[in-house]
Amino acid sequence: MASVKKRSDGKGYRVAYSLKIVGSDQLVRRSRYPKSFSEAQTMRTQLDALEQAVRTGMVPLDQIEDWVHKGWIKQEEAFAAFRGYRTSAEVHSSDLAPIDWAISARKSLYKPKYSHPNWANF
């Protein structure tokens, strides 16, 4: 479980958490440093959810992406911890080829030479 402690320099709080990825012997320990106690408590609750999700391997895709975006878990660790995340990330990545809308528009204007009402005209 994540823990909250006051920093020794008095400039906020330290929220410590650890991630144990299933199938790996490595325990990853990390810390975040919010300024206020209420922010630290909120962050602790969210990091507890992250720790539990990594242990179980079950969480919605948007939640994983949020954690990766916030820097709470690295993308490689998320790939290892959550089975379907790698496939989803590859599908939703920005590395996909751009759509040529001019070609798409030309194809949509194509009319077949022969047609029949019972045939699907694509």
Biopython code that builds the backbone (N, CA, C, O; Angstrom):
import numpy as np
from Bio.PDB.StructureBuilder import StructureBuilder

atoms = [
    (1, "MET", "N", (0.836, -1.188, 0.000)),
    (1, "MET", "CA", (0.000, 0.000, 0.000)),
    (1, "MET", "C", (0.876, 1.246, 0.000)),
    (1, "MET", "O", (1.957, 1.276, 0.589)),
    (2, "ALA", "N", (0.385, 2.247, -0.665)),
    (2, "ALA", "CA", (1.089, 3.526, -0.716)),
    (2, "ALA", "C", (1.054, 4.171, 0.670)),
    (2, "ALA", "O", (0.118, 3.963, 1.443)),
    (3, "SER", "N", (2.077, 4.947, 0.965)),
    (3, "SER", "CA", (2.142, 5.607, 2.269)),
    (3, "SER", "C", (2.433, 7.089, 2.093)),
    (3, "SER", "O", (3.079, 7.503, 1.131)),
    (4, "VAL", "N", (1.938, 7.888, 3.052)),
    (4, "VAL", "CA", (2.136, 9.337, 3.042)),
    (4, "VAL", "C", (2.961, 9.718, 4.254)),
    (4, "VAL", "O", (2.647, 9.320, 5.376)),
    (5, "LYS", "N", (4.022, 10.492, 4.033)),
    (5, "LYS", "CA", (4.849, 10.994, 5.129)),
    (5, "LYS", "C", (5.231, 12.426, 4.827)),
    (5, "LYS", "O", (5.366, 12.817, 3.667)),
    (6, "LYS", "N", (5.404, 13.202, 5.878)),
    (6, "LYS", "CA", (5.850, 14.578, 5.726)),
    (6, "LYS", "C", (7.333, 14.578, 5.369)),
    (6, "LYS", "O", (8.116, 13.815, 5.935)),
    (7, "ARG", "N", (7.712, 15.439, 4.426)),
    (7, "ARG", "CA", (9.113, 15.519, 4.014)),
    (7, "ARG", "C", (9.951, 16.113, 5.138)),
    (7, "ARG", "O", (9.473, 16.939, 5.915)),
    (8, "SER", "N", (11.195, 15.686, 5.212)),
    (8, "SER", "CA", (12.084, 16.157, 6.284)),
    (8, "SER", "C", (12.414, 17.640, 6.146)),
    (8, "SER", "O", (12.692, 18.302, 7.146)),
    (9, "ASP", "N", (12.389, 18.174, 4.919)),
    (9, "ASP", "CA", (12.680, 19.593, 4.746)),
    (9, "ASP", "C", (11.446, 20.468, 4.977)),
    (9, "ASP", "O", (11.535, 21.694, 4.906)),
    (10, "GLY", "N", (10.300, 19.849, 5.253)),
    (10, "GLY", "CA", (9.077, 20.591, 5.553)),
    (10, "GLY", "C", (8.384, 21.187, 4.342)),
    (10, "GLY", "O", (7.462, 21.986, 4.505)),
    (11, "LYS", "N", (8.787, 20.834, 3.158)),
    (11, "LYS", "CA", (8.213, 21.407, 1.939)),
    (11, "LYS", "C", (7.251, 20.433, 1.263)),
    (11, "LYS", "O", (7.422, 20.114, 0.086)),
    (12, "GLY", "N", (6.280, 19.978, 1.966)),
    (12, "GLY", "CA", (5.282, 19.104, 1.379)),
    (12, "GLY", "C", (5.343, 17.697, 1.934)),
    (12, "GLY", "O", (5.809, 17.471, 3.051)),
    (13, "TYR", "N", (4.866, 16.758, 1.140)),
    (13, "TYR", "CA", (4.718, 15.379, 1.573)),
    (13, "TYR", "C", (5.321, 14.437, 0.547)),
    (13, "TYR", "O", (5.527, 14.796, -0.613)),
    (14, "ARG", "N", (5.598, 13.228, 1.002)),
    (14, "ARG", "CA", (6.131, 12.179, 0.146)),
    (14, "ARG", "C", (5.127, 11.036, 0.129)),
    (14, "ARG", "O", (4.734, 10.529, 1.180)),
    (15, "VAL", "N", (4.712, 10.631, -1.078)),
    (15, "VAL", "CA", (3.833, 9.478, -1.234)),
    (15, "VAL", "C", (4.668, 8.383, -1.885)),
    (15, "VAL", "O", (5.067, 8.506, -3.043)),
    (16, "ALA", "N", (4.929, 7.317, -1.143)),
    (16, "ALA", "CA", (5.741, 6.214, -1.637)),
    (16, "ALA", "C", (4.829, 5.054, -2.028)),
    (16, "ALA", "O", (3.852, 4.757, -1.340)),
    (17, "TYR", "N", (5.163, 4.406, -3.141)),
    (17, "TYR", "CA", (4.394, 3.242, -3.576)),
    (17, "TYR", "C", (5.331, 2.250, -4.241)),
    (17, "TYR", "O", (6.437, 2.604, -4.648)),
    (18, "SER", "N", (4.883, 1.006, -4.349)),
    (18, "SER", "CA", (5.709, -0.028, -4.970)),
    (18, "SER", "C", (4.855, -0.858, -5.917)),
    (18, "SER", "O", (3.670, -1.093, -5.679)),
    (19, "LEU", "N", (5.490, -1.292, -6.995)),
    (19, "LEU", "CA", (4.813, -2.086, -8.021)),
    (19, "LEU", "C", (5.509, -3.430, -8.148)),
    (19, "LEU", "O", (6.709, -3.485, -8.417)),
    (20, "LYS", "N", (4.768, -4.511, -7.958)),
    (20, "LYS", "CA", (5.279, -5.875, -8.134)),
    (20, "LYS", "C", (4.544, -6.471, -9.307)),
    (20, "LYS", "O", (3.384, -6.869, -9.195)),
    (21, "ILE", "N", (5.232, -6.530, -10.442)),
    (21, "ILE", "CA", (4.609, -7.032, -11.661)),
    (21, "ILE", "C", (4.616, -8.553, -11.632)),
    (21, "ILE", "O", (5.640, -9.176, -11.353)),
    (22, "VAL", "N", (3.464, -9.141, -11.922)),
    (22, "VAL", "CA", (3.316, -10.591, -11.910)),
    (22, "VAL", "C", (4.263, -11.200, -12.937)),
    (22, "VAL", "O", (4.357, -10.717, -14.066)),
    (23, "GLY", "N", (4.964, -12.261, -12.546)),
    (23, "GLY", "CA", (5.911, -12.912, -13.439)),
    (23, "GLY", "C", (7.298, -12.298, -13.400)),
    (23, "GLY", "O", (8.202, -12.770, -14.089)),
    (24, "SER", "N", (7.476, -11.268, -12.615)),
    (24, "SER", "CA", (8.776, -10.612, -12.490)),
    (24, "SER", "C", (9.186, -10.647, -11.019)),
    (24, "SER", "O", (8.350, -10.490, -10.129)),
    (25, "ASP", "N", (10.460, -10.850, -10.778)),
    (25, "ASP", "CA", (10.950, -10.863, -9.388)),
    (25, "ASP", "C", (11.286, -9.474, -8.894)),
    (25, "ASP", "O", (11.625, -9.295, -7.724)),
    (26, "GLN", "N", (11.196, -8.499, -9.761)),
    (26, "GLN", "CA", (11.603, -7.144, -9.426)),
    (26, "GLN", "C", (10.464, -6.374, -8.758)),
    (26, "GLN", "O", (9.325, -6.393, -9.225)),
    (27, "LEU", "N", (10.790, -5.705, -7.673)),
    (27, "LEU", "CA", (9.864, -4.813, -6.981)),
    (27, "LEU", "C", (10.322, -3.385, -7.261)),
    (27, "LEU", "O", (11.435, -3.004, -6.898)),
    (28, "VAL", "N", (9.471, -2.603, -7.903)),
    (28, "VAL", "CA", (9.812, -1.235, -8.281)),
    (28, "VAL", "C", (9.232, -0.292, -7.233)),
    (28, "VAL", "O", (8.027, -0.298, -6.981)),
    (29, "ARG", "N", (10.094, 0.516, -6.629)),
    (29, "ARG", "CA", (9.644, 1.490, -5.625)),
    (29, "ARG", "C", (9.777, 2.886, -6.207)),
    (29, "ARG", "O", (10.788, 3.238, -6.815)),
    (30, "ARG", "N", (8.724, 3.669, -6.001)),
    (30, "ARG", "CA", (8.719, 5.040, -6.514)),
    (30, "ARG", "C", (8.111, 5.971, -5.470)),
    (30, "ARG", "O", (7.454, 5.539, -4.523)),
    (31, "SER", "N", (8.355, 7.272, -5.678)),
    (31, "SER", "CA", (7.796, 8.293, -4.795)),
    (31, "SER", "C", (7.300, 9.472, -5.613)),
    (31, "SER", "O", (7.832, 9.772, -6.682)),
    (32, "ARG", "N", (6.285, 10.128, -5.104)),
    (32, "ARG", "CA", (5.757, 11.372, -5.666)),
    (32, "ARG", "C", (5.716, 12.379, -4.529)),
    (32, "ARG", "O", (5.613, 12.007, -3.360)),
    (33, "TYR", "N", (5.798, 13.672, -4.882)),
    (33, "TYR", "CA", (5.929, 14.711, -3.860)),
    (33, "TYR", "C", (4.886, 15.806, -4.017)),
    (33, "TYR", "O", (5.182, 16.858, -4.585)),
    (34, "PRO", "N", (3.671, 15.581, -3.526)),
    (34, "PRO", "CA", (2.655, 16.643, -3.567)),
    (34, "PRO", "C", (2.925, 17.688, -2.487)),
    (34, "PRO", "O", (3.624, 17.419, -1.510)),
    (35, "LYS", "N", (2.367, 18.873, -2.673)),
    (35, "LYS", "CA", (2.629, 19.984, -1.750)),
    (35, "LYS", "C", (1.724, 19.973, -0.522)),
    (35, "LYS", "O", (2.175, 20.285, 0.580)),
    (36, "SER", "N", (0.449, 19.617, -0.699)),
    (36, "SER", "CA", (-0.486, 19.673, 0.431)),
    (36, "SER", "C", (-0.856, 18.274, 0.916)),
    (36, "SER", "O", (-0.695, 17.288, 0.196)),
    (37, "PHE", "N", (-1.355, 18.206, 2.149)),
    (37, "PHE", "CA", (-1.738, 16.926, 2.734)),
    (37, "PHE", "C", (-2.957, 16.344, 2.027)),
    (37, "PHE", "O", (-3.023, 15.136, 1.803)),
    (38, "SER", "N", (-3.918, 17.189, 1.674)),
    (38, "SER", "CA", (-5.118, 16.675, 0.993)),
    (38, "SER", "C", (-4.758, 16.119, -0.390)),
    (38, "SER", "O", (-5.302, 15.099, -0.814)),
    (39, "GLU", "N", (-3.846, 16.791, -1.084)),
    (39, "GLU", "CA", (-3.390, 16.284, -2.375)),
    (39, "GLU", "C", (-2.646, 14.958, -2.197)),
    (39, "GLU", "O", (-2.780, 14.053, -3.020)),
    (40, "ALA", "N", (-1.867, 14.848, -1.129)),
    (40, "ALA", "CA", (-1.140, 13.611, -0.840)),
    (40, "ALA", "C", (-2.105, 12.462, -0.548)),
    (40, "ALA", "O", (-1.887, 11.338, -1.000)),
    (41, "GLN", "N", (-3.164, 12.739, 0.202)),
    (41, "GLN", "CA", (-4.156, 11.698, 0.514)),
    (41, "GLN", "C", (-4.878, 11.235, -0.747)),
    (41, "GLN", "O", (-5.096, 10.039, -0.936)),
    (42, "THR", "N", (-5.248, 12.174, -1.604)),
    (42, "THR", "CA", (-5.907, 11.823, -2.863)),
    (42, "THR", "C", (-4.980, 10.987, -3.737)),
    (42, "THR", "O", (-5.397, 9.987, -4.322)),
    (43, "MET", "N", (-3.728, 11.402, -3.821)),
    (43, "MET", "CA", (-2.751, 10.679, -4.623)),
    (43, "MET", "C", (-2.517, 9.283, -4.049)),
    (43, "MET", "O", (-2.374, 8.320, -4.802)),
    (44, "ARG", "N", (-2.479, 9.170, -2.725)),
    (44, "ARG", "CA", (-2.287, 7.859, -2.090)),
    (44, "ARG", "C", (-3.413, 6.908, -2.475)),
    (44, "ARG", "O", (-3.159, 5.740, -2.770)),
    (45, "THR", "N", (-4.650, 7.391, -2.477)),
    (45, "THR", "CA", (-5.792, 6.562, -2.849)),
    (45, "THR", "C", (-5.660, 6.086, -4.294)),
    (45, "THR", "O", (-5.916, 4.919, -4.590)),
    (46, "GLN", "N", (-5.265, 6.983, -5.191)),
    (46, "GLN", "CA", (-5.105, 6.621, -6.604)),
    (46, "GLN", "C", (-3.945, 5.641, -6.795)),
    (46, "GLN", "O", (-4.033, 4.719, -7.605)),
    (47, "LEU", "N", (-2.862, 5.844, -6.047)),
    (47, "LEU", "CA", (-1.716, 4.940, -6.172)),
    (47, "LEU", "C", (-2.004, 3.577, -5.554)),
    (47, "LEU", "O", (-1.458, 2.569, -6.003)),
    (48, "ASP", "N", (-2.853, 3.532, -4.532)),
    (48, "ASP", "CA", (-3.313, 2.241, -4.004)),
    (48, "ASP", "C", (-4.061, 1.458, -5.084)),
    (48, "ASP", "O", (-3.885, 0.248, -5.226)),
    (49, "ALA", "N", (-4.892, 2.165, -5.835)),
    (49, "ALA", "CA", (-5.626, 1.523, -6.934)),
    (49, "ALA", "C", (-4.659, 1.014, -7.997)),
    (49, "ALA", "O", (-4.861, -0.068, -8.549)),
    (50, "LEU", "N", (-3.607, 1.786, -8.291)),
    (50, "LEU", "CA", (-2.591, 1.360, -9.252)),
    (50, "LEU", "C", (-1.891, 0.102, -8.767)),
    (50, "LEU", "O", (-1.728, -0.850, -9.531)),
    (51, "GLU", "N", (-1.478, 0.087, -7.511)),
    (51, "GLU", "CA", (-0.797, -1.086, -6.955)),
    (51, "GLU", "C", (-1.670, -2.333, -7.051)),
    (51, "GLU", "O", (-1.196, -3.402, -7.435)),
    (52, "GLN", "N", (-2.942, -2.193, -6.701)),
    (52, "GLN", "CA", (-3.856, -3.333, -6.755)),
    (52, "GLN", "C", (-4.089, -3.783, -8.194)),
    (52, "GLN", "O", (-4.165, -4.981, -8.466)),
    (53, "ALA", "N", (-4.202, -2.837, -9.107)),
    (53, "ALA", "CA", (-4.407, -3.175, -10.516)),
    (53, "ALA", "C", (-3.204, -3.925, -11.083)),
    (53, "ALA", "O", (-3.372, -4.859, -11.868)),
    (54, "VAL", "N", (-2.000, -3.527, -10.697)),
    (54, "VAL", "CA", (-0.792, -4.213, -11.165)),
    (54, "VAL", "C", (-0.758, -5.634, -10.608)),
    (54, "VAL", "O", (-0.336, -6.559, -11.303)),
    (55, "ARG", "N", (-1.196, -5.817, -9.368)),
    (55, "ARG", "CA", (-1.228, -7.162, -8.785)),
    (55, "ARG", "C", (-2.245, -8.061, -9.486)),
    (55, "ARG", "O", (-1.971, -9.235, -9.733)),
    (56, "THR", "N", (-3.419, -7.511, -9.807)),
    (56, "THR", "CA", (-4.484, -8.322, -10.407)),
    (56, "THR", "C", (-4.405, -8.369, -11.928)),
    (56, "THR", "O", (-4.853, -9.338, -12.541)),
    (57, "GLY", "N", (-3.840, -7.333, -12.541)),
    (57, "GLY", "CA", (-3.746, -7.269, -13.994)),
    (57, "GLY", "C", (-5.033, -6.861, -14.675)),
    (57, "GLY", "O", (-5.175, -7.024, -15.887)),
    (58, "MET", "N", (-5.977, -6.330, -13.908)),
    (58, "MET", "CA", (-7.274, -5.958, -14.463)),
    (58, "MET", "C", (-7.602, -4.507, -14.142)),
    (58, "MET", "O", (-7.656, -4.103, -12.980)),
    (59, "VAL", "N", (-7.822, -3.732, -15.208)),
    (59, "VAL", "CA", (-8.195, -2.326, -15.058)),
    (59, "VAL", "C", (-8.629, -1.824, -16.432)),
    (59, "VAL", "O", (-8.160, -2.345, -17.444)),
    (60, "PRO", "N", (-9.511, -0.827, -16.494)),
    (60, "PRO", "CA", (-9.909, -0.282, -17.799)),
    (60, "PRO", "C", (-8.725, 0.367, -18.527)),
    (60, "PRO", "O", (-7.811, 0.905, -17.902)),
    (61, "LEU", "N", (-8.766, 0.302, -19.847)),
    (61, "LEU", "CA", (-7.691, 0.820, -20.689)),
    (61, "LEU", "C", (-7.437, 2.305, -20.454)),
    (61, "LEU", "O", (-6.281, 2.724, -20.398)),
    (62, "ASP", "N", (-8.490, 3.109, -20.316)),
    (62, "ASP", "CA", (-8.294, 4.547, -20.123)),
    (62, "ASP", "C", (-7.578, 4.857, -18.813)),
    (62, "ASP", "O", (-6.852, 5.847, -18.719)),
    (63, "GLN", "N", (-7.779, 4.016, -17.804)),
    (63, "GLN", "CA", (-7.094, 4.210, -16.525)),
    (63, "GLN", "C", (-5.592, 3.947, -16.680)),
    (63, "GLN", "O", (-4.771, 4.684, -16.134)),
    (64, "ILE", "N", (-5.241, 2.903, -17.420)),
    (64, "ILE", "CA", (-3.823, 2.593, -17.659)),
    (64, "ILE", "C", (-3.157, 3.755, -18.390)),
    (64, "ILE", "O", (-2.070, 4.198, -18.022)),
    (65, "GLU", "N", (-3.830, 4.237, -19.432)),
    (65, "GLU", "CA", (-3.272, 5.353, -20.206)),
    (65, "GLU", "C", (-3.090, 6.593, -19.337)),
    (65, "GLU", "O", (-2.117, 7.328, -19.508)),
    (66, "ASP", "N", (-4.007, 6.835, -18.412)),
    (66, "ASP", "CA", (-3.898, 7.973, -17.492)),
    (66, "ASP", "C", (-2.674, 7.814, -16.593)),
    (66, "ASP", "O", (-1.927, 8.772, -16.393)),
    (67, "TRP", "N", (-2.462, 6.623, -16.053)),
    (67, "TRP", "CA", (-1.311, 6.379, -15.182)),
    (67, "TRP", "C", (-0.001, 6.530, -15.946)),
    (67, "TRP", "O", (0.964, 7.091, -15.426)),
    (68, "VAL", "N", (0.034, 6.030, -17.182)),
    (68, "VAL", "CA", (1.246, 6.172, -17.995)),
    (68, "VAL", "C", (1.495, 7.645, -18.297)),
    (68, "VAL", "O", (2.632, 8.113, -18.238)),
    (69, "HIS", "N", (0.426, 8.375, -18.620)),
    (69, "HIS", "CA", (0.553, 9.807, -18.928)),
    (69, "HIS", "C", (1.052, 10.599, -17.710)),
    (69, "HIS", "O", (1.855, 11.520, -17.853)),
    (70, "LYS", "N", (0.573, 10.238, -16.516)),
    (70, "LYS", "CA", (1.009, 10.917, -15.293)),
    (70, "LYS", "C", (2.420, 10.524, -14.877)),
    (70, "LYS", "O", (3.019, 11.185, -14.029)),
    (71, "GLY", "N", (2.960, 9.450, -15.463)),
    (71, "GLY", "CA", (4.306, 9.003, -15.122)),
    (71, "GLY", "C", (4.364, 8.106, -13.909)),
    (71, "GLY", "O", (5.440, 7.899, -13.348)),
    (72, "TRP", "N", (3.241, 7.573, -13.491)),
    (72, "TRP", "CA", (3.211, 6.719, -12.306)),
    (72, "TRP", "C", (3.683, 5.307, -12.627)),
    (72, "TRP", "O", (4.160, 4.592, -11.745)),
    (73, "ILE", "N", (3.548, 4.901, -13.902)),
    (73, "ILE", "CA", (4.024, 3.603, -14.347)),
    (73, "ILE", "C", (4.584, 3.802, -15.756)),
    (73, "ILE", "O", (4.017, 4.546, -16.557)),
    (74, "LYS", "N", (5.691, 3.140, -16.049)),
    (74, "LYS", "CA", (6.288, 3.249, -17.382)),
    (74, "LYS", "C", (5.494, 2.380, -18.355)),
    (74, "LYS", "O", (4.867, 1.397, -17.960)),
    (75, "GLN", "N", (5.531, 2.754, -19.618)),
    (75, "GLN", "CA", (4.753, 2.024, -20.612)),
    (75, "GLN", "C", (5.218, 0.565, -20.719)),
    (75, "GLN", "O", (4.382, -0.324, -20.879)),
    (76, "GLU", "N", (6.502, 0.301, -20.637)),
    (76, "GLU", "CA", (7.008, -1.072, -20.697)),
    (76, "GLU", "C", (6.483, -1.890, -19.513)),
    (76, "GLU", "O", (6.157, -3.067, -19.666)),
    (77, "GLU", "N", (6.402, -1.263, -18.329)),
    (77, "GLU", "CA", (5.869, -1.950, -17.153)),
    (77, "GLU", "C", (4.382, -2.221, -17.336)),
    (77, "GLU", "O", (3.888, -3.275, -16.934)),
    (78, "ALA", "N", (3.669, -1.279, -17.939)),
    (78, "ALA", "CA", (2.240, -1.472, -18.192)),
    (78, "ALA", "C", (2.021, -2.610, -19.182)),
    (78, "ALA", "O", (1.075, -3.384, -19.036)),
    (79, "PHE", "N", (2.895, -2.719, -20.198)),
    (79, "PHE", "CA", (2.801, -3.829, -21.141)),
    (79, "PHE", "C", (2.939, -5.163, -20.414)),
    (79, "PHE", "O", (2.213, -6.113, -20.709)),
    (80, "ALA", "N", (3.870, -5.235, -19.465)),
    (80, "ALA", "CA", (4.106, -6.476, -18.728)),
    (80, "ALA", "C", (2.996, -6.766, -17.732)),
    (80, "ALA", "O", (2.645, -7.927, -17.521)),
    (81, "ALA", "N", (2.441, -5.735, -17.118)),
    (81, "ALA", "CA", (1.458, -5.933, -16.057)),
    (81, "ALA", "C", (0.043, -6.195, -16.576)),
    (81, "ALA", "O", (-0.714, -6.943, -15.958)),
    (82, "PHE", "N", (-0.312, -5.585, -17.700)),
    (82, "PHE", "CA", (-1.679, -5.682, -18.212)),
    (82, "PHE", "C", (-1.646, -6.336, -19.590)),
    (82, "PHE", "O", (-1.102, -5.767, -20.537)),
    (83, "ARG", "N", (-2.225, -7.526, -19.702)),
    (83, "ARG", "CA", (-2.107, -8.345, -20.908)),
    (83, "ARG", "C", (-2.557, -7.656, -22.189)),
    (83, "ARG", "O", (-1.825, -7.679, -23.179)),
    (84, "GLY", "N", (-3.720, -7.053, -22.202)),
    (84, "GLY", "CA", (-4.265, -6.494, -23.429)),
    (84, "GLY", "C", (-3.791, -5.092, -23.754)),
    (84, "GLY", "O", (-4.135, -4.550, -24.805)),
    (85, "TYR", "N", (-3.009, -4.499, -22.872)),
    (85, "TYR", "CA", (-2.634, -3.100, -23.071)),
    (85, "TYR", "C", (-1.701, -2.911, -24.265)),
    (85, "TYR", "O", (-1.830, -1.920, -24.983)),
    (86, "ARG", "N", (-0.773, -3.824, -24.496)),
    (86, "ARG", "CA", (0.164, -3.675, -25.621)),
    (86, "ARG", "C", (-0.589, -3.619, -26.943)),
    (86, "ARG", "O", (-0.310, -2.760, -27.780)),
    (87, "THR", "N", (-1.534, -4.522, -27.136)),
    (87, "THR", "CA", (-2.309, -4.549, -28.378)),
    (87, "THR", "C", (-3.104, -3.265, -28.542)),
    (87, "THR", "O", (-3.117, -2.678, -29.624)),
    (88, "SER", "N", (-3.763, -2.826, -27.489)),
    (88, "SER", "CA", (-4.550, -1.595, -27.555)),
    (88, "SER", "C", (-3.681, -0.381, -27.813)),
    (88, "SER", "O", (-4.060, 0.503, -28.582)),
    (89, "ALA", "N", (-2.531, -0.328, -27.186)),
    (89, "ALA", "CA", (-1.631, 0.812, -27.378)),
    (89, "ALA", "C", (-1.114, 0.851, -28.811)),
    (89, "ALA", "O", (-0.958, 1.928, -29.387)),
    (90, "GLU", "N", (-0.851, -0.313, -29.387)),
    (90, "GLU", "CA", (-0.380, -0.344, -30.770)),
    (90, "GLU", "C", (-1.478, 0.097, -31.732)),
    (90, "GLU", "O", (-1.204, 0.783, -32.716)),
    (91, "VAL", "N", (-2.702, -0.290, -31.454)),
    (91, "VAL", "CA", (-3.821, 0.091, -32.316)),
    (91, "VAL", "C", (-4.096, 1.584, -32.217)),
    (91, "VAL", "O", (-4.381, 2.228, -33.226)),
    (92, "HIS", "N", (-4.013, 2.141, -31.016)),
    (92, "HIS", "CA", (-4.332, 3.546, -30.795)),
    (92, "HIS", "C", (-3.133, 4.472, -30.906)),
    (92, "HIS", "O", (-3.250, 5.669, -30.645)),
    (93, "SER", "N", (-1.979, 3.935, -31.290)),
    (93, "SER", "CA", (-0.788, 4.788, -31.334)),
    (93, "SER", "C", (-0.881, 5.784, -32.476)),
    (93, "SER", "O", (-1.623, 5.588, -33.439)),
    (94, "SER", "N", (-0.125, 6.835, -32.348)),
    (94, "SER", "CA", (-0.118, 7.873, -33.380)),
    (94, "SER", "C", (0.808, 7.510, -34.533)),
    (94, "SER", "O", (0.965, 8.297, -35.467)),
    (95, "ASP", "N", (1.425, 6.329, -34.481)),
    (95, "ASP", "CA", (2.326, 5.892, -35.540)),
    (95, "ASP", "C", (1.593, 5.302, -36.741)),
    (95, "ASP", "O", (2.224, 4.867, -37.704)),
    (96, "LEU", "N", (0.281, 5.287, -36.687)),
    (96, "LEU", "CA", (-0.486, 4.744, -37.795)),
    (96, "LEU", "C", (-0.362, 5.655, -39.009)),
    (96, "LEU", "O", (-0.147, 6.860, -38.877)),
    (97, "ALA", "N", (-0.498, 5.073, -40.179)),
    (97, "ALA", "CA", (-0.389, 5.852, -41.419)),
    (97, "ALA", "C", (-1.552, 6.828, -41.511)),
    (97, "ALA", "O", (-2.682, 6.483, -41.168)),
    (98, "PRO", "N", (-1.284, 8.041, -41.972)),
    (98, "PRO", "CA", (-2.371, 9.021, -42.117)),
    (98, "PRO", "C", (-3.323, 8.618, -43.240)),
    (98, "PRO", "O", (-2.928, 7.939, -44.188)),
    (99, "ILE", "N", (-4.547, 9.033, -43.126)),
    (99, "ILE", "CA", (-5.564, 8.717, -44.120)),
    (99, "ILE", "C", (-5.494, 9.744, -45.241)),
    (99, "ILE", "O", (-5.471, 10.949, -44.989)),
    (100, "ASP", "N", (-5.459, 9.265, -46.469)),
    (100, "ASP", "CA", (-5.492, 10.149, -47.631)),
    (100, "ASP", "C", (-6.964, 10.351, -47.978)),
    (100, "ASP", "O", (-7.573, 9.503, -48.630)),
    (101, "TRP", "N", (-7.529, 11.464, -47.546)),
    (101, "TRP", "CA", (-8.960, 11.706, -47.714)),
    (101, "TRP", "C", (-9.346, 11.909, -49.173)),
    (101, "TRP", "O", (-10.496, 11.668, -49.538)),
    (102, "ALA", "N", (-8.406, 12.347, -50.023)),
    (102, "ALA", "CA", (-8.698, 12.525, -51.445)),
    (102, "ALA", "C", (-8.987, 11.175, -52.100)),
    (102, "ALA", "O", (-9.930, 11.051, -52.882)),
    (103, "ILE", "N", (-8.169, 10.157, -51.778)),
    (103, "ILE", "CA", (-8.399, 8.817, -52.323)),
    (103, "ILE", "C", (-9.703, 8.251, -51.773)),
    (103, "ILE", "O", (-10.476, 7.629, -52.502)),
    (104, "SER", "N", (-9.937, 8.466, -50.499)),
    (104, "SER", "CA", (-11.164, 7.982, -49.886)),
    (104, "SER", "C", (-12.391, 8.608, -50.545)),
    (104, "SER", "O", (-13.387, 7.919, -50.767)),
    (105, "ALA", "N", (-12.336, 9.893, -50.860)),
    (105, "ALA", "CA", (-13.464, 10.569, -51.500)),
    (105, "ALA", "C", (-13.679, 10.039, -52.915)),
    (105, "ALA", "O", (-14.819, 9.857, -53.344)),
    (106, "ARG", "N", (-12.579, 9.789, -53.648)),
    (106, "ARG", "CA", (-12.719, 9.251, -55.001)),
    (106, "ARG", "C", (-13.349, 7.869, -54.978)),
    (106, "ARG", "O", (-14.174, 7.557, -55.836)),
    (107, "LYS", "N", (-12.983, 7.046, -54.028)),
    (107, "LYS", "CA", (-13.550, 5.701, -53.944)),
    (107, "LYS", "C", (-15.024, 5.757, -53.589)),
    (107, "LYS", "O", (-15.802, 4.918, -54.041)),
    (108, "SER", "N", (-15.413, 6.725, -52.792)),
    (108, "SER", "CA", (-16.815, 6.814, -52.396)),
    (108, "SER", "C", (-17.693, 7.308, -53.542)),
    (108, "SER", "O", (-18.906, 7.098, -53.523)),
    (109, "LEU", "N", (-17.091, 7.970, -54.552)),
    (109, "LEU", "CA", (-17.852, 8.454, -55.706)),
    (109, "LEU", "C", (-17.958, 7.401, -56.809)),
    (109, "LEU", "O", (-18.663, 7.611, -57.796)),
    (110, "TYR", "N", (-17.273, 6.284, -56.653)),
    (110, "TYR", "CA", (-17.277, 5.238, -57.664)),
    (110, "TYR", "C", (-18.662, 4.600, -57.768)),
    (110, "TYR", "O", (-19.260, 4.210, -56.765)),
    (111, "LYS", "N", (-19.148, 4.505, -58.983)),
    (111, "LYS", "CA", (-20.423, 3.838, -59.241)),
    (111, "LYS", "C", (-20.149, 2.629, -60.123)),
    (111, "LYS", "O", (-19.514, 2.776, -61.167)),
    (112, "PRO", "N", (-20.599, 1.449, -59.745)),
    (112, "PRO", "CA", (-20.362, 0.279, -60.565)),
    (112, "PRO", "C", (-21.138, 0.357, -61.882)),
    (112, "PRO", "O", (-22.182, 1.003, -61.962)),
    (113, "LYS", "N", (-20.613, -0.310, -62.909)),
    (113, "LYS", "CA", (-21.234, -0.293, -64.228)),
    (113, "LYS", "C", (-22.561, -1.048, -64.216)),
    (113, "LYS", "O", (-23.541, -0.636, -64.837)),
    (114, "TYR", "N", (-22.562, -2.149, -63.501)),
    (114, "TYR", "CA", (-23.766, -2.966, -63.409)),
    (114, "TYR", "C", (-24.200, -3.021, -61.959)),
    (114, "TYR", "O", (-23.366, -3.139, -61.062)),
    (115, "SER", "N", (-25.460, -2.938, -61.729)),
    (115, "SER", "CA", (-25.953, -3.044, -60.361)),
    (115, "SER", "C", (-27.295, -3.771, -60.366)),
    (115, "SER", "O", (-27.982, -3.848, -61.385)),
    (116, "HIS", "N", (-27.629, -4.277, -59.246)),
    (116, "HIS", "CA", (-28.889, -4.968, -59.057)),
    (116, "HIS", "C", (-29.377, -4.593, -57.672)),
    (116, "HIS", "O", (-28.566, -4.457, -56.757)),
    (117, "PRO", "N", (-30.681, -4.420, -57.490)),
    (117, "PRO", "CA", (-31.169, -3.989, -56.168)),
    (117, "PRO", "C", (-30.841, -4.952, -55.043)),
    (117, "PRO", "O", (-30.762, -4.532, -53.888)),
    (118, "ASN", "N", (-30.647, -6.233, -55.341)),
    (118, "ASN", "CA", (-30.349, -7.213, -54.298)),
    (118, "ASN", "C", (-28.857, -7.364, -54.045)),
    (118, "ASN", "O", (-28.473, -8.080, -53.121)),
    (119, "TRP", "N", (-28.005, -6.720, -54.831)),
    (119, "TRP", "CA", (-26.575, -6.812, -54.653)),
    (119, "TRP", "C", (-26.074, -5.681, -53.771)),
    (119, "TRP", "O", (-26.618, -4.577, -53.781)),
    (120, "ALA", "N", (-25.055, -5.966, -53.028)),
    (120, "ALA", "CA", (-24.428, -4.914, -52.225)),
    (120, "ALA", "C", (-23.460, -4.156, -53.138)),
    (120, "ALA", "O", (-22.514, -4.740, -53.666)),
    (121, "ASN", "N", (-23.690, -2.903, -53.313)),
    (121, "ASN", "CA", (-22.837, -2.079, -54.185)),
    (121, "ASN", "C", (-21.841, -1.311, -53.341)),
    (121, "ASN", "O", (-22.198, -0.348, -52.662)),
    (122, "PHE", "N", (-20.614, -1.733, -53.386)),
    (122, "PHE", "CA", (-19.581, -1.077, -52.593)),
    (122, "PHE", "C", (-18.712, -0.224, -53.457)),
    (122, "PHE", "O", (-17.781, 0.410, -52.962)),
]
sb = StructureBuilder()
sb.init_structure("model")
sb.init_model(0)
sb.init_chain("A")
sb.init_seg("    ")
for serial, (resi, resn, name, xyz) in enumerate(atoms, 1):
    if name == "N":
        sb.init_residue(resn, " ", resi, " ")
    sb.init_atom(name, np.array(xyz, "f"), 0.0, 1.0, " ", f" {name:<3s}", serial, name[0])
structure = sb.get_structure()
